[in-house]
Amino acid sequence: MSARQRGRWWTVAGAAGFALVSYLERTNISITGELMVPALGITKIQMGEMFTSFLIGYAVFQVPGGMAG
């Protein structure tokens, strides 16, 4: 296997790992969101802003991710 092919596999593995971690974070925060509000002393509006930050992050990186794919 050439160095170029190994680099491609590392790139794919890194992207897959990042996708997995992102999925786990989004799933965990949606499940624990109700417990986080009183524990952190934040409002439901602030919690909604946290959820929106995930949406904005995904929306911003859709085009560069598609181009890289």
N, CA, C and O atoms as a GROMACS GRO file, in nm:
protein
  276
    1MET      N    1   0.086  -0.118   0.000
    1MET     CA    2   0.000   0.000   0.000
    1MET      C    3   0.090   0.124   0.000
    1MET      O    4   0.182   0.136   0.081
    2SER      N    5   0.063   0.213  -0.091
    2SER     CA    6   0.147   0.332  -0.102
    2SER      C    7   0.112   0.433   0.008
    2SER      O    8   0.010   0.423   0.075
    3ALA      N    9   0.201   0.529   0.024
    3ALA     CA   10   0.179   0.633   0.125
    3ALA      C   11   0.054   0.713   0.095
    3ALA      O   12  -0.016   0.757   0.186
    4ARG      N   13   0.026   0.732  -0.033
    4ARG     CA   14  -0.095   0.808  -0.073
    4ARG      C   15  -0.222   0.733  -0.033
    4ARG      O   16  -0.318   0.794   0.015
    5GLN      N   17  -0.224   0.603  -0.053
    5GLN     CA   18  -0.340   0.523  -0.014
    5GLN      C   19  -0.357   0.521   0.138
    5GLN      O   20  -0.469   0.529   0.188
    6ARG      N   21  -0.247   0.510   0.211
    6ARG     CA   22  -0.256   0.514   0.358
    6ARG      C   23  -0.311   0.647   0.405
    6ARG      O   24  -0.390   0.653   0.499
    7GLY      N   25  -0.268   0.754   0.339
    7GLY     CA   26  -0.319   0.887   0.374
    7GLY      C   27  -0.469   0.897   0.351
    7GLY      O   28  -0.540   0.958   0.430
    8ARG      N   29  -0.515   0.838   0.243
    8ARG     CA   30  -0.659   0.839   0.215
    8ARG      C   31  -0.736   0.763   0.322
    8ARG      O   32  -0.840   0.809   0.369
    9TRP      N   33  -0.683   0.647   0.361
    9TRP     CA   34  -0.753   0.568   0.463
    9TRP      C   35  -0.754   0.643   0.597
    9TRP      O   36  -0.854   0.638   0.669
   10TRP      N   37  -0.645   0.711   0.632
   10TRP     CA   38  -0.643   0.789   0.756
   10TRP      C   39  -0.742   0.904   0.750
   10TRP      O   40  -0.805   0.937   0.850
   11THR      N   41  -0.757   0.963   0.632
   11THR     CA   42  -0.854   1.071   0.615
   11THR      C   43  -0.996   1.018   0.633
   11THR      O   44  -1.077   1.080   0.702
   12VAL      N   45  -1.025   0.905   0.573
   12VAL     CA   46  -1.158   0.845   0.586
   12VAL      C   47  -1.184   0.804   0.732
   12VAL      O   48  -1.292   0.827   0.784
   13ALA      N   49  -1.084   0.745   0.796
   13ALA     CA   50  -1.100   0.705   0.936
   13ALA      C   51  -1.122   0.827   1.026
   13ALA      O   52  -1.204   0.822   1.118
   14GLY      N   53  -1.050   0.935   1.000
   14GLY     CA   54  -1.068   1.057   1.079
   14GLY      C   55  -1.206   1.117   1.060
   14GLY      O   56  -1.268   1.162   1.156
   15ALA      N   57  -1.253   1.120   0.936
   15ALA     CA   58  -1.386   1.174   0.909
   15ALA      C   59  -1.494   1.088   0.973
   15ALA      O   60  -1.591   1.140   1.029
   16ALA      N   61  -1.478   0.956   0.966
   16ALA     CA   62  -1.576   0.866   1.028
   16ALA      C   63  -1.575   0.883   1.181
   16ALA      O   64  -1.680   0.884   1.244
   17GLY      N   65  -1.456   0.897   1.238
   17GLY     CA   66  -1.447   0.919   1.382
   17GLY      C   67  -1.512   1.049   1.425
   17GLY      O   68  -1.582   1.054   1.526
   18PHE      N   69  -1.489   1.154   1.348
   18PHE     CA   70  -1.549   1.283   1.378
   18PHE      C   71  -1.701   1.276   1.368
   18PHE      O   72  -1.772   1.332   1.452
   19ALA      N   73  -1.752   1.206   1.265
   19ALA     CA   74  -1.896   1.190   1.249
   19ALA      C   75  -1.956   1.114   1.367
   19ALA      O   76  -2.063   1.150   1.416
   20LEU      N   77  -1.887   1.011   1.414
   20LEU     CA   78  -1.935   0.933   1.528
   20LEU      C   79  -1.940   1.018   1.655
   20LEU      O   80  -2.039   1.015   1.728
   21VAL      N   81  -1.835   1.092   1.680
   21VAL     CA   82  -1.831   1.177   1.800
   21VAL      C   83  -1.939   1.285   1.793
   21VAL      O   84  -2.005   1.313   1.894
   22SER      N   85  -1.958   1.344   1.678
   22SER     CA   86  -2.062   1.446   1.662
   22SER      C   87  -2.200   1.387   1.688
   22SER      O   88  -2.283   1.449   1.755
   23TYR      N   89  -2.224   1.268   1.636
   23TYR     CA   90  -2.353   1.202   1.658
   23TYR      C   91  -2.375   1.173   1.806
   23TYR      O   92  -2.483   1.197   1.859
   24LEU      N   93  -2.272   1.122   1.872
   24LEU     CA   94  -2.284   1.091   2.015
   24LEU      C   95  -2.308   1.217   2.098
   24LEU      O   96  -2.390   1.215   2.190
   25GLU      N   97  -2.239   1.325   2.066
   25GLU     CA   98  -2.260   1.450   2.140
   25GLU      C   99  -2.403   1.501   2.123
   25GLU      O  100  -2.467   1.541   2.220
   26ARG      N  101  -2.451   1.500   2.000
   26ARG     CA  102  -2.586   1.549   1.972
   26ARG      C  103  -2.690   1.462   2.043
   26ARG      O  104  -2.788   1.514   2.098
   27THR      N  105  -2.670   1.331   2.041
   27THR     CA  106  -2.764   1.240   2.107
   27THR      C  107  -2.761   1.259   2.258
   27THR      O  108  -2.866   1.265   2.322
   28ASN      N  109  -2.643   1.267   2.315
   28ASN     CA  110  -2.631   1.281   2.461
   28ASN      C  111  -2.689   1.412   2.511
   28ASN      O  112  -2.757   1.413   2.614
   29ILE      N  113  -2.664   1.521   2.442
   29ILE     CA  114  -2.715   1.649   2.491
   29ILE      C  115  -2.867   1.656   2.478
   29ILE      O  116  -2.933   1.722   2.558
   30SER      N  117  -2.923   1.588   2.378
   30SER     CA  118  -3.068   1.590   2.365
   30SER      C  119  -3.134   1.508   2.475
   30SER      O  120  -3.244   1.540   2.520
   31ILE      N  121  -3.068   1.402   2.519
   31ILE     CA  122  -3.122   1.318   2.626
   31ILE      C  123  -3.106   1.384   2.762
   31ILE      O  124  -3.198   1.382   2.844
   32THR      N  125  -2.991   1.442   2.786
   32THR     CA  126  -2.964   1.499   2.918
   32THR      C  127  -3.001   1.647   2.930
   32THR      O  128  -2.980   1.708   3.034
   33GLY      N  129  -3.057   1.703   2.823
   33GLY     CA  130  -3.090   1.846   2.823
   33GLY      C  131  -3.180   1.887   2.939
   33GLY      O  132  -3.158   1.992   3.000
   34GLU      N  133  -3.280   1.807   2.968
   34GLU     CA  134  -3.372   1.841   3.076
   34GLU      C  135  -3.303   1.841   3.212
   34GLU      O  136  -3.342   1.918   3.300
   35LEU      N  137  -3.203   1.757   3.231
   35LEU     CA  138  -3.130   1.754   3.358
   35LEU      C  139  -3.026   1.865   3.365
   35LEU      O  140  -2.989   1.910   3.474
   36MET      N  141  -2.978   1.909   3.250
   36MET     CA  142  -2.875   2.012   3.247
   36MET      C  143  -2.930   2.151   3.281
   36MET      O  144  -2.859   2.233   3.340
   37VAL      N  145  -3.056   2.176   3.245
   37VAL     CA  146  -3.113   2.310   3.267
   37VAL      C  147  -3.106   2.349   3.415
   37VAL      O  148  -3.050   2.454   3.446
   38PRO      N  149  -3.161   2.270   3.507
   38PRO     CA  150  -3.152   2.313   3.648
   38PRO      C  151  -3.011   2.300   3.705
   38PRO      O  152  -2.971   2.380   3.790
   39ALA      N  153  -2.935   2.200   3.660
   39ALA     CA  154  -2.801   2.180   3.716
   39ALA      C  155  -2.707   2.295   3.681
   39ALA      O  156  -2.623   2.333   3.762
   40LEU      N  157  -2.722   2.350   3.560
   40LEU     CA  158  -2.635   2.459   3.518
   40LEU      C  159  -2.694   2.596   3.545
   40LEU      O  160  -2.626   2.698   3.531
   41GLY      N  161  -2.821   2.599   3.585
   41GLY     CA  162  -2.887   2.726   3.612
   41GLY      C  163  -2.912   2.807   3.487
   41GLY      O  164  -2.902   2.930   3.489
   42ILE      N  165  -2.943   2.740   3.378
   42ILE     CA  166  -2.971   2.810   3.253
   42ILE      C  167  -3.120   2.799   3.220
   42ILE      O  168  -3.191   2.716   3.276
   43THR      N  169  -3.164   2.883   3.130
   43THR     CA  170  -3.305   2.881   3.091
   43THR      C  171  -3.324   2.786   2.974
   43THR      O  172  -3.227   2.742   2.912
   44LYS      N  173  -3.448   2.755   2.944
   44LYS     CA  174  -3.476   2.670   2.829
   44LYS      C  175  -3.440   2.740   2.699
   44LYS      O  176  -3.406   2.676   2.600
   45ILE      N  177  -3.448   2.872   2.699
   45ILE     CA  178  -3.408   2.948   2.580
   45ILE      C  179  -3.257   2.931   2.556
   45ILE      O  180  -3.215   2.911   2.442
   46GLN      N  181  -3.178   2.938   2.661
   46GLN     CA  182  -3.034   2.918   2.647
   46GLN      C  183  -3.003   2.775   2.602
   46GLN      O  184  -2.910   2.753   2.524
   47MET      N  185  -3.081   2.680   2.651
   47MET     CA  186  -3.062   2.542   2.608
   47MET      C  187  -3.094   2.529   2.459
   47MET      O  188  -3.025   2.458   2.386
   48GLY      N  189  -3.198   2.597   2.414
   48GLY     CA  190  -3.231   2.599   2.272
   48GLY      C  191  -3.120   2.659   2.189
   48GLY      O  192  -3.095   2.614   2.077
   49GLU      N  193  -3.053   2.760   2.243
   49GLU     CA  194  -2.940   2.820   2.172
   49GLU      C  195  -2.826   2.720   2.158
   49GLU      O  196  -2.755   2.719   2.057
   50MET      N  197  -2.808   2.636   2.258
   50MET     CA  198  -2.705   2.531   2.247
   50MET      C  199  -2.740   2.433   2.137
   50MET      O  200  -2.653   2.392   2.059
   51PHE      N  201  -2.866   2.394   2.129
   51PHE     CA  202  -2.909   2.304   2.023
   51PHE      C  203  -2.892   2.370   1.887
   51PHE      O  204  -2.855   2.305   1.789
   52THR      N  205  -2.920   2.500   1.879
   52THR     CA  206  -2.905   2.573   1.754
   52THR      C  207  -2.759   2.580   1.711
   52THR      O  208  -2.730   2.581   1.591
   53SER      N  209  -2.668   2.584   1.807
   53SER     CA  210  -2.526   2.588   1.770
   53SER      C  211  -2.485   2.462   1.695
   53SER      O  212  -2.400   2.468   1.606
   54PHE      N  213  -2.545   2.347   1.728
   54PHE     CA  214  -2.518   2.225   1.651
   54PHE      C  215  -2.570   2.241   1.509
   54PHE      O  216  -2.502   2.206   1.413
   55LEU      N  217  -2.691   2.294   1.495
   55LEU     CA  218  -2.750   2.314   1.363
   55LEU      C  219  -2.665   2.406   1.278
   55LEU      O  220  -2.640   2.377   1.160
   56ILE      N  221  -2.619   2.516   1.335
   56ILE     CA  222  -2.538   2.612   1.259
   56ILE      C  223  -2.406   2.547   1.219
   56ILE      O  224  -2.359   2.564   1.106
   57GLY      N  225  -2.346   2.472   1.311
   57GLY     CA  226  -2.221   2.404   1.279
   57GLY      C  227  -2.236   2.308   1.163
   57GLY      O  228  -2.151   2.304   1.074
   58TYR      N  229  -2.342   2.229   1.163
   58TYR     CA  230  -2.364   2.136   1.053
   58TYR      C  231  -2.393   2.212   0.924
   58TYR      O  232  -2.342   2.174   0.819
   59ALA      N  233  -2.473   2.315   0.929
   59ALA     CA  234  -2.509   2.391   0.809
   59ALA      C  235  -2.387   2.457   0.747
   59ALA      O  236  -2.372   2.456   0.624
   60VAL      N  237  -2.299   2.513   0.828
   60VAL     CA  238  -2.182   2.583   0.777
   60VAL      C  239  -2.086   2.484   0.707
   60VAL      O  240  -2.026   2.518   0.605
   61PHE      N  241  -2.073   2.364   0.762
   61PHE     CA  242  -1.974   2.271   0.707
   61PHE      C  243  -2.031   2.174   0.604
   61PHE      O  244  -1.959   2.085   0.560
   62GLN      N  245  -2.157   2.187   0.566
   62GLN     CA  246  -2.214   2.100   0.463
   62GLN      C  247  -2.148   2.121   0.328
   62GLN      O  248  -2.113   2.025   0.260
   63VAL      N  249  -2.132   2.245   0.287
   63VAL     CA  250  -2.074   2.273   0.155
   63VAL      C  251  -1.926   2.231   0.149
   63VAL      O  252  -1.890   2.158   0.056
   64PRO      N  253  -1.840   2.272   0.244
   64PRO     CA  254  -1.702   2.226   0.235
   64PRO      C  255  -1.690   2.074   0.247
   64PRO      O  256  -1.605   2.013   0.182
   65GLY      N  257  -1.775   2.014   0.330
   65GLY     CA  258  -1.771   1.868   0.343
   65GLY      C  259  -1.812   1.800   0.215
   65GLY      O  260  -1.752   1.699   0.177
   66GLY      N  261  -1.912   1.853   0.149
   66GLY     CA  262  -1.955   1.797   0.021
   66GLY      C  263  -1.848   1.812  -0.086
   66GLY      O  264  -1.826   1.720  -0.165
   67MET      N  265  -1.782   1.926  -0.087
   67MET     CA  266  -1.675   1.947  -0.185
   67MET      C  267  -1.557   1.854  -0.158
   67MET      O  268  -1.495   1.803  -0.251
   68ALA      N  269  -1.526   1.831  -0.030
   68ALA     CA  270  -1.416   1.742   0.004
   68ALA      C  271  -1.451   1.597  -0.032
   68ALA      O  272  -1.364   1.519  -0.072
   69GLY      N  273  -1.580   1.563  -0.018
   69GLY     CA  274  -1.623   1.427  -0.052
   69GLY      C  275  -1.614   1.403  -0.198
   69GLY      O  276  -1.647   1.293  -0.244
   0.00000   0.00000   0.00000
